[in-house]
Amino acid sequence: MPQHGKHLAMYNFGLHVAPYNSPAVEGFRLREAANFDAAARAHGFIGRSGYDGDPGPACWGRQVFPRFIEGSGFTTAPSSLSLWTDIESLMAFSYNGVHADALKHARHWNVKQDWPPLVLWWVDADVFPEWKDGVERLERLHDEGPSAAAFSFKQPYLADGHTATIDRGRVKEIAAKNAERQSDLLAHVLALKA
C-alpha cells in the first residue's frame, strides 16, 4: 500500500553479453521503448530518470554505474532508475505483461550476475533520487544484505523501517488493470524476436 509521504525508488543494473548495437542484444533493443511505455501506463508509476544526452525524461543526476561494471569492457550498461507509489505496483509491473516478456528472454542478452539485479528504498515524496544513490544502494545490498535502506522483493521493508509483507492479491489486481492498459504493447512485444 502507498506509504504516507514516501515513494519507492528502484534501481536496476545488468551487463549485456555484447555491445548495445550488436545483433546479440537486438531483442532487448526492440523491446526497450515498449517497456518504458508500459511502465508509464502502469498503476503506481510516478516517473523515471532519463539518460545523459538522450531525448525523453530529464536525467536525475549524472549517470554512473556500480563497481560491477569494472573489467567488463563496457563504459555504460543497461540500468534504470524509477519511482513508484508502492511495492505491489512495482511488482505487478515487473513480473507481468510487457516487462515479464523481457525478463523471460533476459538470459539471452545479459551476463549471469553475482550481484543483486535491483535495489529498492524509500524516499520522501518530493525527492528524485540520483543515479549515484541507486549505485550506492545496490552495492550496499550486495555487501551488507537487505535492510530498510536497501532491499529487494525477497525481503521488503515499509517506509517506517519495519519488514513488510507483499500483498500478492493486490499485485494480481494491479497486474490485471495494467494488462488492460498495455494490451497493445504486449501484443507488439510477443511478436518480436528474442
SULQUIGI-V154372 format. One line per field, one symbol per residue. phi: phi as a letter, one per 20 degrees, with the letter a starting at -180 (. if undefined). Layout:
phi=???
//
This chain:
phi=.gegmcceecccbbcffbggeeffdggfgfegffffffffefgnfdrcfecgmefoffeenffccfgfffnenddcbfbbcbccfaffffffffdbmgffffffegffddffddcffbccaecffeddfegfffffffffgffdnfbfeabcffbecefenefddfefffgfffgfffgffdgfffgfffeefe
//
